[in-house]
Amino acid sequence: MMPGRGPSMELHRTVAEIAALVQGRVSGPSARSLACLRAPERAGPDDLAPVFRDSARRALESSRAGTLLVHDALELPDVAGRTLIRVPDPEAALDAITAACGAPLPLPEPGVHPKAVVEPGARLGDDVRVGPLAYVGRGARIGRGSVLWPQVYVGDGATIGDDARLHPGAYVGAGSVLGARVVLRPGSAVGSEGFGFRQDAQGRHVRSPQVGTVVLGDDVEIGSHSTVDRARFETTRIGAGTKIDALVHVGHNCTFGEHTIIAGHCAFAGGATVGSHVMMGGMSGVNGMATVADGTLIGSYTLIDDDTRGGGEVLKGIPSMPLAHWTRQVLSLRRLPGLIATVRDLARRKDDRGA
């Protein structure tokens, strides 16, 4: 690796081999050998660099990349000796390349590690892997092919479906139910006690028991250090296919629909309802009394404190408002200093005339 070029993923394949892998069309030399996959600004003549947007063309002006992965329709200036691999979807093609050429995450050895604890009455399916210092409580059920990395905690009576992946330090509370192919990233907590308190006559905060559970549908992913609290009673529910980024908090008794995606640092007050196919930008939040309708798009730094209309509505701001309205407000605020200066100038001229 050349000094200053940073870490990379080694390829050691020809342009023709990569093009065949992604079903791409080659423009330029196809026999050249590719050393690494790198960003355009760090790539060299022997590297492959992906280009996703027209804005990336600015980086290409100074890039030394010998081969580019680009969209079929993207027009780029000819550079002597440069090869293009053209594909209909560069993002999907990049996924295929990294899956085929990247080093997979090492799995624990098959079976239960001698330093893991599996309590009596727990049931493990075929081909389950339980790493060192992991804990599986009484009556818990782990589905076929699931993997528990070191220091995973699975509470009493919890159920985990087939082919789940619980990364180091993940926590699954007692009685929680996780579907097939669920992924919990490091440090995530599903089924921990919710944040519920009331004030007594002396103004002291007294905890309200949180005795419900959490149900995650199939193919749900929970990011690193995110939390999904158990319900006060009944169920906190995350629908199938929903993906939650790192450092997200889902309060007790929340309900999420299917195939929703939540970016990092979002928060949902207890009892919030989020529909299916919702997309939510980072650092946003939903009030516990609010319902986010199916298909809503929520920009970053947005607070939803009332029910949304859905139908592909795009919201932004605090409190949330339609994107076009928010844009007009921001543009107006940017003009405000100039307007104030104009008003002051007019007032001064009036005073001068009066004098």
N, C-alpha and C positions, 0 to 999 in steps of 0.2 A: 504493500500500500504506500502510495506516494505521500510524503510529509504534507500535512495541512489539508488533505482531501477527505478526512473523516472516515468513519466506518462504512462498510458497504456489504452488499450481498454478492457473493461470487457466482458467476454463471458458468464459465468454461464451456460454452456452446457457441456454435456458429450462428450467424444471422439467419441462415436458412432453417436451422433447427428451432430457433425461437419463433420464427414466422410460422412454421408448421404447428408449433404448440398452440399459438393463438389464432391460427387460420388467417394470418395477415398477408398482405400484398407487399412485396419488396420493391423499392425503387433504389437502384444503386447496387454496389457489390454485395452479394449474398454469401460469399465464401469466407468472409473475414470472421475471425474468432473474437468473441465477446468475453471480456474479463469480468466486469462487475456491472451491477445495476446501481446507478447513481442519479442524483438530482442534476439538472442541466448545468447549474453553476459550478458543480464539482466534478463533472464527468470529463474524461480524457478521450483521446482518439480510439482507445480500445474498449470503451464503455458504452452501455445502453442507457439512454435517458428518456423517461416518459414525459410527454407534453400533454397537458389536459385542457388548457384553455388558451384562447387567443392572447390573453395577457402574458402568457409564458413566452411569447415571441420576443419580448424585451430581454429576457434572460438568455435567449439563444444568440443574440447579437454578439455576446462575449463568450459563449459556450464553446468548449473544445470537443464536445461529444461527437464521436464518430458515427454513432447510430442513434436514431430517435424513434420512439414509439409514438405515433400520432394518429389523430382521427382522419378518416378517409377524406373528409372535405376540407381539412386544414391546408391552406396554401402557405408554403414557406419558401424563402429565397433559396436558390440553388447554391450549395457550398461544395467546392471540389472535394471529392473523396468521401462525402457524407452519404450515409445510407438511411433510408426511411422505411420503417415497417408500418404500413397503414392498416388500421383496423376500424370496424364500425363503433367500437366502444373501448377506448383506451383504459378506462377504469377496470372493466371486466378482464381485459387482456392482462393488465398488471397483476390482478388477483391470480390469474392462471400461472403467470411466471413465478410469482413468489411462492405459490403453493407447490409448484414442481421443483423449484431450485432452492428454496429456503430450508434452513435446518429446523426440523420439527422440535417442539418442546419435549424434552425427555420425560417419559412416563415412569411412575413407580413400577417396581417389579410386580409381576402377576401375583395375585393372592394378597394375604394380609401380612404386612411387615411385622417382625417379632416385637418391635417397639410400639406398635399400634395397639389400641384397646378396643375390642369388640365385645360389648356386654352380652350376657346370656339373654337369649330370646330374640336377638337381632338376626335378620335374615338377609343374606347376601346372594345375589344372583350369580349366574355363570360369568366367568371372565372379569369379575370385579377386581380392581386394584386399590389397595388401601395403604398409603404411605406411612412412614415413621411418624410417631407422635400424633397420629389422627385418632379420633374418638368416635365410636358409633354406639349410641345409647340403647337401652333396653327396648325391645319391640320395634326398633327401627327397621325399615326395609330399603335395601339398596338394589336398584334394578340392574339387569344384565349389562355388562360392558361398561359400567360407570367407573370413573376414576376419582379417587380422593387423594389429593396431594398431601404432603406433610402438614400437620397441625390443623387439619380440618376438624370441625366439631359438628356432629350430627346428634341432635337431642333425642330423648326418648320418644318413641312412637312416630318419628318423622318418616315420611315416605319420599323416596327419590326414584324417578323413572329410569328407563333404560338409557344407556350411553350419555349420562350426565357427566359434566366436568366441573369438579369443585377444586379450585386452585388454593394454594397455601394460605392458611389463616381464615378461610371462609367459615361462616357460622350459620347453622341451620337450627332454629329453635324447635323445642319439643312440639310434636304434632303438626309441624309444617308439611305441606305437600308440594313437591316439585315434579313437574312433568318430564317427559322424555326429552333428552338432548338439552336440558337446561345447563347453562354455564354460569358459574359464580366466580368472578375474578377475585384476586387476592384481597383479603381483608373485608370482603362484603359480609353483610349480616342480614339474614332473612328470618323473620320470626322473633326478633328481640322485642322486649316489652315496650309498648308505645308510651308516648309522652303525655300522660293524663294525670292532671292534678285538680283539686278543688280547694277552696279556702274554707277553713273552719271558722268558728265564731271569734277566735283570737287572731284571725288573719294569717294563720300558718298554712303552708301548702301541704296538703295531704294527698298521697297518691291514690288514684282510683285504680282498682285491679284491672289488668289487661289480660283477659282470659280467652280471647278468641284465637284465631289461627291465620295463616297465610297460605294462599294457593297460587302457585305459578304455573301457567299453562306450558304446553310443549314449546320448545325452541326459544324460551325466554332467556335473555342474557342480562346479568346484573354486573355493572362495572366495579372496579376496585374501590373499596371503602364507601360503597353506597349502602343504604339501609332501607329495608322494607319492614316496617313494624307490624307486629301481630295486631289483630283487631281488639278493641275493648271487649266486644263480644261479636259473634258471627265471624266474618271473614274479610281480610284484606286480599284483594284479588288482582292479579296481573294476567292479562289475556295472552293467548298463544302468539308467539312470534314477536312480542314486544321487546325492544332493546333499550336498555338504560345504561347510560355512560357512568363515568366515575364521579364520586362525591355528590351523589343525588340522594335526597331524603324523601321517602314516601311514608307519610304518616299513617296512623292506625285507621282502619276502615276505609281506606281509599279503594277505588275500583278503576282499573285501566282496561280498555278494550284490546283488540287484537292488532298486531302489526303497527303499533305506535312506536315512535323513536324519540328518546329524550336525551338531550345533550347535557354535558357536565354542569354541576353546581346548581341544578334546578331543585326546587323544594315544593312539596305538596302537603298542605295542611290536612290534618285528620278529616276524613270523610269526603275529600275531593273526588270528583268523578271525571275521568278522562276517557273519551271515546276511542274508536278504532281509527287507524291510519292518521293519527295526529302526529305532527312534526313540531318539536319544541326546541328552540334555540337555548344556548347556555345562559346561566344566571337569571332564569325566569322562575316564576312561581304561580301557584294556583291556590286561591282561598278555599278553605274547607267547605264553604257553602256553595261553591261554584261548580258548574258542569261544563266541560269542554266538549263540544259536539264533534261527531265523526268528521274527519277530513280537515280539521282546523290547522292552519299553519301559524305558528307563534314565533315571532322574532326574538332574538336575544334581549335580555334586560327588559322583560315584559311581565307585568303583573295582571293576572286574570282574577278579578274579584266579583264577576257576575257571569251568568250563563252566556255562552257564545252561540252564534246562529248556525255554524257549520257550513256545509256546502262549499268547502274550499276557501272559506274566509281567511284572510291574512291579517293578523293583529300585531301591533307593536306599541310599546310605551307603557308608562305608569301614570294613571290606570290605563289598561289596554284600550286601543281604538283601532279602527281600520287603518291599514298602512298608508293609504293616500292622505287621510286626515293627519296622521302623525307626521308625514313628510311635509305637508303644508305648514304645520306648527314649527317644525325645526327650521325650515327656510325663513319663516317669519321672524323667529328669534334671532337668526343670523343677521337679518336686516335691521333689527331693533336698535343697535348702537348708532347706525347711520341716521335712522329716523329721529332719535333723541337729539343728535347733534344738529339736525336740520331744524327741529322745533326750537332748540336753544338759540340758534342763529336768527331765526325769524323773530323770536321774542326780544333778542338784543337789538335788532334793527328797529322794532317797534318802539323800544325804550329810547333809542337814539333819536328817532323822529319826534317822540313826545318831548324830549329834552330841548 
